[in-house]
Amino acid sequence: MSAEEIDAYLATVPEPQRATLQVVRERLRAALPEAEECITYGVPTFREGGRKMAGFAAAKNHCSYFPMSGEVLPRVADLIEGFNTSRGTLRFPVDQPLSMKLVRALVTARRDDIAARGK
């Protein structure tokens, strides 16, 4: 599994989702410089130390960010007001990538979640 798989996934995504997700991918690369990029259950995913840290995907009318734990989004509740969310998904507009500030906060919350679980 590799970054090439994510390249192949993105090649199938229509615009403007493709460009939006490419920006999110670059921001995740910056926030997780040691992470491995792969596809997990059909979703582009970043893994660090063998742990899934973040994923993203395109849908018809939105893009999705997957924090890989239901404990992450509540930790950043103040930063995601106005977004459509569920326990394990943050949905955002097809033409508005997540900010670097939010991506870093989501990654930090995921690391804190892992540390709290002792896993």
MDAnalysis code that builds the backbone (N, CA, C; Angstrom):
import MDAnalysis as mda
import numpy as np

u = mda.Universe.empty(357, n_residues=119, atom_resindex=np.repeat(np.arange(119), 3), trajectory=True)
u.add_TopologyAttr("name", ["N", "CA", "C"] * 119)
u.add_TopologyAttr("resid", np.arange(1, 120))
u.add_TopologyAttr("resname", ["MET", "SER", "ALA", "GLU", "GLU", "ILE", "ASP", "ALA", "TYR", "LEU", "ALA", "THR", "VAL", "PRO", "GLU", "PRO", "GLN", "ARG", "ALA", "THR", "LEU", "GLN", "VAL", "VAL", "ARG", "GLU", "ARG", "LEU", "ARG", "ALA", "ALA", "LEU", "PRO", "GLU", "ALA", "GLU", "GLU", "CYS", "ILE", "THR", "TYR", "GLY", "VAL", "PRO", "THR", "PHE", "ARG", "GLU", "GLY", "GLY", "ARG", "LYS", "MET", "ALA", "GLY", "PHE", "ALA", "ALA", "ALA", "LYS", "ASN", "HIS", "CYS", "SER", "TYR", "PHE", "PRO", "MET", "SER", "GLY", "GLU", "VAL", "LEU", "PRO", "ARG", "VAL", "ALA", "ASP", "LEU", "ILE", "GLU", "GLY", "PHE", "ASN", "THR", "SER", "ARG", "GLY", "THR", "LEU", "ARG", "PHE", "PRO", "VAL", "ASP", "GLN", "PRO", "LEU", "SER", "MET", "LYS", "LEU", "VAL", "ARG", "ALA", "LEU", "VAL", "THR", "ALA", "ARG", "ARG", "ASP", "ASP", "ILE", "ALA", "ALA", "ARG", "GLY", "LYS"])
u.atoms.positions = np.array([
    [0.842, -1.179, 0.000],
    [0.000, 0.000, 0.000],
    [0.885, 1.239, 0.000],
    [0.446, 2.230, -0.744],
    [1.326, 3.375, -0.891],
    [0.571, 4.625, -1.326],
    [1.358, 5.678, -1.423],
    [0.804, 6.947, -1.876],
    [0.248, 6.832, -3.292],
    [0.803, 5.919, -4.101],
    [0.312, 5.747, -5.469],
    [-1.152, 5.309, -5.478],
    [-1.559, 4.557, -4.467],
    [-2.960, 4.151, -4.376],
    [-3.869, 5.365, -4.163],
    [-3.401, 6.309, -3.374],
    [-4.188, 7.521, -3.165],
    [-4.198, 8.352, -4.444],
    [-3.073, 8.393, -5.149],
    [-3.052, 9.071, -6.448],
    [-4.111, 8.472, -7.371],
    [-4.183, 7.135, -7.408],
    [-5.155, 6.449, -8.264],
    [-6.582, 6.761, -7.817],
    [-6.813, 6.788, -6.505],
    [-8.144, 7.135, -5.985],
    [-8.519, 8.543, -6.445],
    [-7.627, 9.492, -6.233],
    [-7.927, 10.882, -6.572],
    [-8.151, 11.061, -8.070],
    [-7.489, 10.256, -8.881],
    [-7.671, 10.354, -10.331],
    [-9.108, 10.031, -10.747],
    [-9.823, 9.302, -9.913],
    [-11.214, 8.942, -10.228],
    [-12.225, 9.949, -9.695],
    [-11.771, 10.888, -8.893],
    [-12.664, 11.855, -8.243],
    [-12.869, 13.064, -9.155],
    [-14.111, 13.475, -9.370],
    [-14.360, 14.645, -10.218],
    [-13.979, 15.946, -9.512],
    [-13.808, 16.975, -10.316],
    [-13.596, 18.317, -9.762],
    [-14.942, 18.866, -9.327],
    [-15.025, 19.686, -8.329],
    [-13.911, 20.287, -7.594],
    [-13.422, 19.442, -6.415],
    [-14.072, 18.299, -6.161],
    [-13.666, 17.465, -5.027],
    [-12.193, 17.065, -5.103],
    [-11.712, 16.728, -6.307],
    [-10.323, 16.269, -6.434],
    [-9.351, 17.323, -5.910],
    [-9.507, 18.548, -6.375],
    [-8.602, 19.619, -5.943],
    [-8.731, 19.874, -4.442],
    [-9.940, 19.840, -3.939],
    [-10.179, 20.056, -2.504],
    [-9.500, 18.972, -1.682],
    [-9.680, 17.716, -2.090],
    [-9.062, 16.616, -1.339],
    [-7.548, 16.605, -1.486],
    [-7.039, 17.060, -2.603],
    [-5.582, 17.136, -2.754],
    [-4.999, 18.131, -1.760],
    [-5.693, 19.247, -1.540],
    [-5.235, 20.222, -0.543],
    [-5.279, 19.593, 0.851],
    [-6.361, 18.889, 1.173],
    [-6.454, 18.221, 2.481],
    [-5.326, 17.200, 2.621],
    [-5.051, 16.451, 1.561],
    [-3.956, 15.477, 1.596],
    [-2.623, 16.156, 1.895],
    [-2.337, 17.260, 1.219],
    [-1.085, 17.985, 1.452],
    [-1.002, 18.507, 2.885],
    [-2.120, 18.945, 3.411],
    [-2.131, 19.437, 4.798],
    [-1.926, 18.286, 5.772],
    [-2.482, 17.122, 5.469],
    [-2.241, 15.956, 6.310],
    [-0.779, 15.527, 6.228],
    [-0.196, 15.586, 5.052],
    [1.229, 15.263, 4.920],
    [2.076, 16.183, 5.792],
    [1.715, 17.461, 5.825],
    [2.459, 18.422, 6.646],
    [2.271, 18.144, 8.134],
    [1.055, 17.763, 8.521],
    [0.754, 17.506, 9.939],
    [1.253, 16.139, 10.395],
    [1.412, 15.222, 9.445],
    [1.833, 13.847, 9.752],
    [3.015, 13.455, 8.857],
    [4.149, 14.133, 8.999],
    [5.260, 13.904, 8.064],
    [5.824, 12.484, 8.086],
    [5.642, 11.760, 9.157],
    [6.168, 10.397, 9.260],
    [5.133, 9.341, 8.870],
    [3.946, 9.768, 8.529],
    [2.849, 8.829, 8.275],
    [2.997, 8.128, 6.930],
    [2.431, 6.939, 6.896],
    [2.318, 6.154, 5.678],
    [0.965, 6.469, 5.051],
    [0.936, 6.635, 3.742],
    [-0.315, 6.834, 3.024],
    [-0.750, 5.494, 2.435],
    [-2.031, 5.187, 2.580],
    [-2.545, 3.929, 2.063],
    [-4.051, 4.045, 1.850],
    [-4.626, 2.991, 1.322],
    [-6.073, 2.896, 1.195],
    [-6.532, 1.847, 2.202],
    [-7.482, 2.210, 3.048],
    [-8.049, 1.293, 4.027],
    [-9.559, 1.271, 3.827],
    [-10.088, 0.103, 3.514],
    [-11.528, -0.033, 3.246],
    [-12.005, 0.963, 2.200],
    [-11.186, 1.179, 1.181],
    [-11.555, 2.069, 0.088],
    [-11.369, 3.547, 0.368],
    [-10.804, 3.889, 1.523],
    [-10.653, 5.284, 1.939],
    [-9.167, 5.648, 2.006],
    [-8.758, 6.741, 1.358],
    [-7.389, 7.220, 1.534],
    [-7.135, 7.499, 3.016],
    [-6.062, 6.912, 3.524],
    [-5.807, 6.924, 4.961],
    [-4.341, 7.233, 5.245],
    [-4.101, 7.912, 6.344],
    [-2.758, 8.152, 6.850],
    [-2.595, 7.319, 8.113],
    [-1.502, 6.542, 8.177],
    [-1.192, 5.741, 9.362],
    [0.154, 6.174, 9.911],
    [0.203, 6.236, 11.225],
    [1.428, 6.622, 11.911],
    [1.662, 5.604, 13.017],
    [2.816, 4.998, 13.014],
    [3.103, 3.995, 14.034],
    [2.111, 2.837, 14.005],
    [1.611, 2.514, 12.827],
    [0.648, 1.428, 12.693],
    [-0.779, 1.787, 13.052],
    [-1.012, 3.018, 13.472],
    [-2.354, 3.461, 13.858],
    [-2.953, 4.361, 12.780],
    [-4.212, 4.131, 12.468],
    [-4.905, 5.007, 11.529],
    [-5.104, 6.363, 12.208],
    [-4.668, 7.410, 11.516],
    [-4.734, 8.757, 12.085],
    [-5.814, 9.617, 11.437],
    [-6.030, 9.438, 10.137],
    [-6.984, 10.276, 9.416],
    [-7.281, 9.656, 8.064],
    [-8.476, 9.943, 7.578],
    [-8.855, 9.517, 6.244],
    [-9.713, 10.590, 5.614],
    [-9.859, 10.497, 4.303],
    [-10.698, 11.459, 3.599],
    [-11.318, 10.778, 2.392],
    [-12.409, 11.347, 1.915],
    [-13.090, 10.775, 0.754],
    [-14.000, 11.811, 0.115],
    [-14.364, 11.506, -1.130],
    [-15.302, 12.346, -1.874],
    [-16.668, 11.683, -1.881],
    [-17.691, 12.500, -1.830],
    [-19.070, 12.051, -2.014],
    [-19.679, 12.973, -3.068],
    [-20.870, 12.668, -3.482],
    [-21.495, 13.452, -4.552],
    [-21.624, 14.931, -4.199],
    [-22.076, 15.218, -2.975],
    [-22.366, 16.604, -2.610],
    [-21.498, 17.158, -1.487],
    [-20.483, 16.419, -1.082],
    [-19.585, 16.896, -0.027],
    [-18.294, 16.099, -0.060],
    [-17.358, 16.515, 0.752],
    [-16.146, 15.751, 1.022],
    [-16.204, 15.361, 2.490],
    [-15.487, 14.304, 2.837],
    [-15.506, 13.821, 4.218],
    [-14.099, 13.676, 4.773],
    [-13.982, 13.961, 6.050],
    [-12.765, 13.718, 6.820],
    [-13.134, 12.700, 7.885],
    [-12.306, 11.659, 8.007],
    [-12.558, 10.611, 8.987],
    [-11.471, 10.660, 10.058],
    [-11.827, 10.983, 11.301],
    [-10.829, 11.125, 12.363],
    [-10.367, 9.799, 12.957],
    [-10.947, 8.693, 12.542],
    [-10.572, 7.339, 12.950],
    [-10.871, 7.015, 14.405],
    [-11.661, 7.862, 15.034],
    [-12.133, 7.612, 16.393],
    [-13.301, 8.546, 16.670],
    [-14.310, 8.015, 17.321],
    [-15.450, 8.833, 17.701],
    [-15.140, 9.825, 18.809],
    [-13.952, 9.742, 19.367],
    [-13.558, 10.645, 20.449],
    [-12.885, 11.921, 19.949],
    [-12.549, 11.978, 18.681],
    [-11.780, 13.111, 18.162],
    [-12.625, 14.365, 17.963],
    [-13.734, 14.254, 17.266],
    [-14.511, 15.455, 16.947],
    [-14.987, 16.212, 18.187],
    [-15.409, 15.538, 19.251],
    [-15.782, 16.302, 20.447],
    [-14.615, 17.114, 21.036],
    [-13.394, 16.658, 20.806],
    [-12.219, 17.377, 21.323],
    [-11.963, 18.687, 20.583],
    [-12.520, 18.813, 19.378],
    [-12.327, 20.038, 18.587],
    [-13.666, 20.709, 18.273],
    [-14.633, 20.507, 19.135],
    [-15.998, 20.989, 18.890],
    [-16.051, 22.483, 18.573],
    [-15.236, 23.273, 19.234],
    [-15.258, 24.711, 18.991],
    [-14.780, 25.076, 17.588],
    [-13.954, 24.232, 16.984],
    [-13.424, 24.505, 15.654],
    [-14.305, 23.974, 14.519],
    [-15.255, 23.119, 14.847],
    [-16.065, 22.510, 13.790],
    [-17.530, 22.948, 13.826],
    [-17.805, 24.008, 14.564],
    [-19.167, 24.551, 14.558],
    [-19.534, 24.932, 13.132],
    [-20.728, 24.580, 12.726],
    [-21.191, 24.882, 11.386],
    [-20.943, 23.773, 10.376],
    [-20.088, 22.812, 10.728],
    [-19.865, 21.663, 9.859],
    [-20.927, 20.609, 10.146],
    [-21.237, 19.814, 9.150],
    [-22.117, 18.665, 9.325],
    [-21.239, 17.514, 9.819],
    [-21.607, 16.933, 10.955],
    [-20.797, 15.861, 11.527],
    [-21.661, 14.697, 11.990],
    [-21.020, 13.578, 12.130],
    [-21.560, 12.431, 12.845],
    [-20.427, 11.976, 13.760],
    [-20.634, 10.932, 14.476],
    [-19.620, 10.497, 15.440],
    [-18.243, 10.301, 14.797],
    [-18.218, 9.791, 13.583],
    [-16.937, 9.475, 12.957],
    [-16.669, 10.162, 11.637],
    [-17.417, 11.229, 11.334],
    [-17.231, 11.900, 10.047],
    [-17.446, 13.401, 10.182],
    [-16.576, 14.136, 9.538],
    [-16.707, 15.578, 9.396],
    [-16.923, 15.837, 7.908],
    [-18.062, 16.384, 7.557],
    [-18.375, 16.663, 6.155],
    [-18.116, 18.140, 5.863],
    [-17.537, 18.392, 4.684],
    [-17.225, 19.773, 4.326],
    [-17.504, 19.988, 2.834],
    [-17.666, 21.259, 2.429],
    [-18.040, 21.556, 1.050],
    [-17.022, 21.043, 0.025],
    [-17.526, 20.702, -1.149],
    [-16.686, 20.129, -2.203],
    [-15.611, 21.086, -2.702],
    [-15.768, 22.365, -2.442],
    [-14.817, 23.352, -2.951],
    [-14.145, 24.165, -1.844],
    [-14.171, 23.637, -0.611],
    [-13.573, 24.354, 0.518],
    [-12.764, 23.389, 1.376],
    [-11.468, 23.265, 1.098],
    [-10.643, 22.353, 1.900],
    [-10.609, 22.769, 3.368],
    [-10.382, 21.798, 4.219],
    [-10.213, 22.089, 5.646],
    [-8.963, 22.936, 5.826],
    [-9.024, 23.873, 6.753],
    [-7.871, 24.744, 7.003],
    [-6.735, 23.947, 7.640],
    [-5.530, 24.464, 7.485],
    [-4.371, 23.830, 8.116],
    [-4.550, 23.829, 9.626],
    [-5.090, 24.901, 10.174],
    [-5.326, 24.970, 11.619],
    [-6.237, 23.833, 12.067],
    [-7.310, 23.592, 11.327],
    [-8.237, 22.529, 11.698],
    [-7.598, 21.155, 11.512],
    [-6.880, 20.949, 10.431],
    [-6.214, 19.658, 10.221],
    [-5.237, 19.373, 11.353],
    [-4.451, 20.349, 11.723],
    [-3.498, 20.141, 12.843],
    [-4.241, 19.841, 14.152],
    [-5.345, 20.529, 14.390],
    [-6.123, 20.283, 15.608],
    [-6.715, 18.871, 15.597],
    [-7.194, 18.425, 14.454],
    [-7.747, 17.073, 14.341],
    [-6.675, 16.017, 14.574],
    [-5.497, 16.224, 14.012],
    [-4.386, 15.282, 14.208],
    [-3.955, 15.274, 15.670],
    [-3.855, 16.435, 16.279],
    [-3.486, 16.507, 17.694],
    [-4.523, 15.804, 18.554],
    [-5.794, 16.013, 18.258],
    [-6.867, 15.352, 19.012],
    [-6.785, 13.835, 18.847],
    [-6.444, 13.372, 17.654],
    [-6.301, 11.927, 17.443],
    [-5.127, 11.385, 18.238],
    [-4.022, 12.094, 18.242],
    [-2.860, 11.660, 19.045],
    [-3.224, 11.642, 20.528],
    [-3.926, 12.652, 20.996],
    [-4.359, 12.689, 22.398],
    [-5.288, 11.523, 22.708],
    [-6.169, 11.189, 21.775],
    [-7.089, 10.060, 21.932],
    [-6.299, 8.757, 22.068],
    [-5.323, 8.576, 21.220],
    [-4.487, 7.356, 21.277],
    [-3.760, 7.290, 22.615],
    [-3.180, 8.421, 23.043],
    [-2.455, 8.457, 24.314],
    [-3.377, 8.149, 25.490],
    [-4.584, 8.678, 25.450],
    [-5.544, 8.468, 26.542],
    [-5.961, 6.998, 26.641],
    [-5.993, 6.337, 25.523],
    [-6.371, 4.926, 25.499],
    [-5.193, 4.001, 25.859],
    [-4.000, 4.577, 25.839],
    [-2.831, 3.766, 26.125],
    [-2.508, 2.786, 25.025],
    [-2.965, 3.122, 23.817],
    [-2.730, 2.234, 22.666],
    [-1.795, 2.891, 21.696],
])
